[in-house]
Amino acid sequence: MTTNIKQVTSNGKALFDYVIEQKLSRNDAHTAKLLGLSTPFISNMRNNKLQVGASTILAFHESFDMPISTIRAIANVPRKEK
């Protein structure tokens, strides 16, 4: 019996790099301050120890006025199926 499990890992590094490249933030410490998150939390997401979750997506949306669909696409976060 084979089970096909599609495991998708979010890419926090791409999301934080995008914000810095678009000049929305200077660095990870500045991004953390704008998002109201700790720098170790951002470091863990950047190093794929934590996945980008709903609260982080919402923080990006509110802080940088980015569409949620764009944030999901950059960070490779799939929509939950019903």
N, C-alpha and C positions, 0 to 999 in steps of 0.2 A: 504494500500500500504506500503510495507516494502522496505527499501533501504539498501543494504549491502554496507557499507562504511568501507573500510579497512584503519584504521589509524595506521601508523607506526611512532613511535617516535625514533629518533636517540639517541644513547647512547654515549654521549660525555665522560662520566665518564669512561667507558670501554676503550675508545681510549687513554685517558690521562694516565690511570693506566697501559695500555700495554706499552706505551713508557717509563714509569718510571721503570716497571718491567724488560724490556729488556735492561736496563742501557743506553738507548739512551738519557736520560735526568735525572737530579737529583730530580726535583720537578716541580710544576706547574709554579713557577716564572721563572725558567730556561727554561722550555718548551715555555712559552710565549715569552721570549727573542729570542729563536731560531726560532720561527715561525713568529716573527714580529707582535705579537698580544699583547693586553693589558691583565694584570692579571685579571681584572674584567670580561673581555670578556670570558676568559677561565673558570672562576668561574661560570659564567652564563651557559655555556655549560655543565660544570660538574654537575650542579644542575638542568639540564633539563629546564632551562628558555629560552635557545636558542638551536636550533637544529644545528647539524653539517651540514654545507652547502658546496657548491662547492669550495668556496675560501679557506675554512679551509682544505678541502680534498687536494686541490692543494698545500697548504702550508706544510702539512704533507709529501706529496709526494716529494716536492722539498727539504725540510729540513732534512728528515730522510731517503730519498731514499727508501721509502716503496711503493710497488705496490698499485695502486689505488683500485684494487679489494680487497686487504687485508684491506685497510683502511675502505672501505665500509662494509666489512664483520664484522669487529670488532665493528664499530660504528652503525651497523644495519641500514645502509642507502641504500634503494633500488634504483635500476636504474630506470630512468624515462622511461615510456613506450611511444612509438611514436604514 
